[in-house]
């Protein structure tokens, strides 16, 4: 391959693709898709459709499927193409490669064989959900998809109970109600949570509430579309009243009573109402 012709040096390029709105793609990702010698994708139909929307011609270039079911067979072929001096662009079906995506083994194999591995970063459903949900983002734990079986799912959730971080999951619409009910049982029904659905698409929706409230909403009516579930922080130990007052006083020095209560309640994974009442009391005492 002549690098000057394609503009890309040989290697593997991990290309993030939109999760809904086709315009949520970077200029660099477009450049990579336009210039790569070989295209590979978790779903070639999705990639070809995206390229048509963006006006990127496929031409005579190969567009190869790479997914969980054919990875062992396809990896050697892609490695051979890189060894020949080809640039290979790999795109997940939607979002960022390596995040709940079969690209991990491909990137690891390319790295082990000494090929360039780089990324054209972009949209990610979990980051988009964290941006919109109103739960703390200073620390979060992405747990991917939970097990299908009820017992295994509850065990997996219980193991996360003491994590002082916002928990993030991908979930199937059909299992959402059961997952939220199990989360309420394992983590506490009062925990704040958000169900983020169809992000960046026409019917985008972010529904907030406690785990008990959300479990009730989705118990009988499964939603449609792609879903991210966020669950507010746990607490490794119960915050003392003096520590709570200290946090509120510090917050009240920079924000309103309402915002201070929201911030402190979310940061500690506790119910907002008593925190708001304490914030009102402290604000009055300060004059």
C-alpha positions in Angstrom: 0.0 0.0 0.0 1.1 3.5 -0.7 0.4 5.6 2.5 0.4 8.8 0.4 -2.5 7.5 -1.7 -4.9 6.7 1.2 -3.6 9.3 3.7 -3.6 6.6 6.4 -0.6 4.6 7.6 -1.2 0.8 7.9 -2.9 -0.4 11.0 -6.3 -0.6 12.7 -8.5 2.4 13.1 -11.4 2.1 15.7 -14.2 4.4 14.4 -17.0 5.5 16.7 -20.4 5.8 14.9 -23.6 7.6 15.8 -26.0 5.9 18.2 -29.0 7.5 16.6 -28.6 10.8 14.8 -26.4 10.3 11.8 -24.9 13.8 12.2 -23.3 12.8 15.5 -20.0 11.7 13.8 -16.7 13.5 13.9 -14.9 15.0 10.8 -12.0 12.7 11.6 -14.2 9.6 11.6 -15.5 10.6 8.2 -11.9 11.1 7.0 -10.9 7.6 8.2 -14.0 5.9 6.6 -13.3 7.7 3.4 -9.6 6.9 3.3 -9.2 3.4 4.8 -8.2 0.6 2.4 -10.4 -2.0 4.1 -13.6 -1.5 6.1 -14.8 -3.9 8.8 -17.9 -3.6 10.9 -20.0 -5.4 13.5 -22.9 -4.9 11.1 -21.9 -4.1 7.5 -25.4 -3.1 6.6 -25.4 -0.4 9.3 -22.0 0.9 8.2 -22.9 1.0 4.5 -26.2 2.8 5.3 -24.3 5.4 7.4 -21.7 5.9 4.6 -24.5 6.5 2.1 -26.1 9.1 4.4 -22.7 10.8 4.8 -21.9 10.6 1.1 -18.8 8.4 1.5 -18.3 6.1 -1.5 -17.4 2.5 -0.7 -16.0 2.0 -4.2 -14.2 -1.3 -4.8 -13.0 -1.5 -1.1 -13.9 -4.7 0.8 -16.4 -4.2 3.7 -16.0 -7.2 5.9 -18.2 -8.4 8.8 -16.5 -8.9 12.1 -18.7 -10.0 15.1 -18.9 -12.4 18.0 -19.8 -15.3 15.7 -17.1 -15.1 13.1 -14.2 -13.4 15.0 -11.9 -16.4 15.2 -12.2 -16.9 11.4 -12.1 -13.2 10.4 -9.2 -12.0 12.6 -6.4 -13.8 10.7 -7.7 -12.3 7.5 -7.7 -8.8 8.9 -4.3 -9.3 10.4 -3.0 -10.5 7.0 -4.3 -7.4 5.3 -2.6 -5.1 7.9 0.6 -7.1 7.4 0.3 -6.4 3.7 0.3 -2.7 4.5 -3.4 -2.0 4.5 -5.3 0.4 6.7 -8.3 -1.2 8.3 -11.2 0.9 9.7 -13.4 -1.1 12.2 -16.8 0.3 13.3 -19.2 -1.0 15.9 -22.9 -1.2 15.0 -23.4 2.0 17.0 -21.3 4.0 19.4 -17.7 3.4 20.5 -15.8 0.2 19.6 -14.7 -1.8 22.6 -17.7 -0.8 24.7 -20.0 -3.9 24.8 -18.6 -4.6 21.4 -16.7 -7.5 19.8 -13.7 -5.4 18.7 -11.6 -6.1 21.8 -10.0 -9.3 20.5 -9.3 -7.7 17.1 -7.6 -4.7 18.7 -5.6 -6.9 21.1 -4.5 -9.2 18.2 -3.4 -6.2 16.1 -1.5 -4.7 19.0 0.3 -8.0 19.8 1.4 -8.3 16.1 2.9 -4.8 16.3 0.4 -3.0 14.1 -0.7 0.6 14.8 -4.0 0.7 16.8 -5.6 4.1 17.1 -9.1 5.5 17.5 -11.3 8.1 15.9 -13.3 8.8 19.1 -16.9 9.9 19.2 -20.3 9.2 20.7 -21.0 6.6 23.4 -24.5 5.8 24.8 -23.3 5.5 28.4 -21.5 8.9 28.3 -24.6 10.5 26.7 -26.8 9.0 29.3 -24.6 10.3 32.1 -24.7 13.7 30.6 -28.5 13.9 30.6 -29.6 11.9 33.7 -28.8 14.4 36.5 -27.0 11.8 38.6 -23.4 12.4 39.9 -20.8 12.0 37.2 -17.6 12.5 39.2 -17.4 8.7 39.6 -19.3 6.0 37.7 -19.0 2.3 37.0 -20.1 0.9 33.7 -21.3 -2.7 34.2 -22.5 -3.5 30.7 -25.3 -6.0 30.4 -26.4 -7.9 33.5 -27.0 -11.7 33.4 -30.4 -12.9 32.0 -31.2 -15.3 34.8 -33.0 -13.7 37.8 -30.7 -15.2 40.5 -27.5 -14.3 38.7 -28.8 -10.8 38.0 -29.6 -10.2 41.7 -26.2 -11.5 42.8 -24.5 -9.2 40.3 -26.4 -6.2 41.5 -25.9 -7.1 45.2 -22.1 -7.2 44.6 -22.3 -3.5 43.5 -24.3 -2.3 46.5 -21.4 -0.6 48.3 -19.9 1.0 45.2 -19.8 4.8 45.8 -20.4 5.5 42.2 -23.2 6.0 39.7 -23.9 2.6 38.2 -24.5 2.3 34.4 -26.0 -0.6 32.6 -27.2 -1.4 29.1 -30.6 -3.3 29.2 -33.1 -4.9 26.9 -36.6 -3.4 26.8 -38.1 -6.8 27.5 -36.0 -7.2 30.7 -36.1 -3.6 31.9 -39.0 -4.1 34.4 -37.5 -7.2 35.9 -34.1 -5.6 36.1 -35.4 -2.5 37.9 -37.3 -4.7 40.3 -34.2 -6.8 41.1 -32.2 -3.6 41.5 -34.7 -2.2 44.0 -34.4 -5.5 45.9 -30.7 -5.7 45.8 -29.7 -2.0 46.2 -32.7 -0.4 47.9 -35.9 0.8 46.4 -35.2 4.4 47.5 -32.0 4.7 45.4 -32.3 7.4 42.7 -32.1 6.1 39.1 -32.8 7.1 35.5 -34.0 5.2 32.4 -32.5 6.8 29.3 -34.2 5.6 26.1 -33.5 6.2 22.4 -30.8 8.7 23.0 -30.2 11.3 20.2 -33.2 9.8 18.3 -36.6 11.4 17.6 -38.3 9.8 20.7 -35.4 10.4 23.1 -36.6 10.1 26.7 -35.0 10.4 30.1 -37.2 9.3 33.0 -36.0 9.8 36.6 -37.2 8.5 39.9 -36.5 6.0 42.6 -35.9 2.3 41.7 -39.2 1.5 43.2 -41.0 4.1 41.2 -39.3 3.2 37.9 -39.8 -0.6 38.5 -43.6 0.1 38.9 -43.7 2.2 35.8 -42.1 -0.5 33.6 -43.5 -3.6 35.3 -46.4 -4.0 32.9 -45.4 -1.8 29.9 -42.0 -2.6 28.4 -40.6 0.4 26.5 -39.2 0.4 23.0 -35.7 1.2 21.8 -32.2 1.2 23.1 -31.9 1.7 26.8 -29.3 2.8 29.4 -30.1 2.5 33.1 -28.3 4.6 35.6 -28.5 4.1 39.3 -27.3 6.7 41.8 -24.4 6.2 44.2 -24.4 3.8 47.1 -22.7 4.7 50.3 -20.1 2.6 52.0 -21.1 4.1 55.4 -24.0 6.2 56.6 -23.2 9.8 56.6 -23.4 11.5 60.0 -25.7 14.5 60.6 -22.7 16.7 61.4 -21.0 15.7 58.1 -24.2 16.3 56.2 -24.6 19.8 57.7 -20.9 20.6 56.8 -21.5 19.5 53.2 -24.7 21.5 53.0 -23.1 24.6 54.5 -20.3 24.4 52.0 -22.7 24.0 49.1 -25.0 26.8 50.3 -22.0 29.1 50.0 -22.0 28.6 46.3 -25.6 27.8 45.2 -29.3 28.0 46.1 -31.0 26.0 48.7 -32.7 23.8 46.1 -29.4 23.2 44.2 -27.4 22.6 47.3 -29.9 20.0 48.5 -29.9 18.3 45.1 -26.1 18.2 45.0 -25.6 16.9 48.5 -28.4 14.3 48.2 -27.1 13.0 44.9 -23.5 13.0 46.0 -24.3 10.8 49.0 -27.0 8.6 47.4 -29.7 9.6 49.9 -33.3 10.8 49.7 -33.6 14.5 48.7 -36.5 15.5 50.9 -34.8 15.4 54.4 -31.7 17.0 52.9 -33.8 19.8 51.5 -35.5 20.4 54.8 -32.1 20.5 56.6 -30.8 22.9 53.9 -33.8 25.2 54.5 -33.1 25.2 58.3 -29.4 25.9 57.8 -30.2 28.7 55.3 -32.6 30.4 57.8 -30.0 30.1 60.6 -27.4 31.8 58.5 -29.8 34.6 58.0 
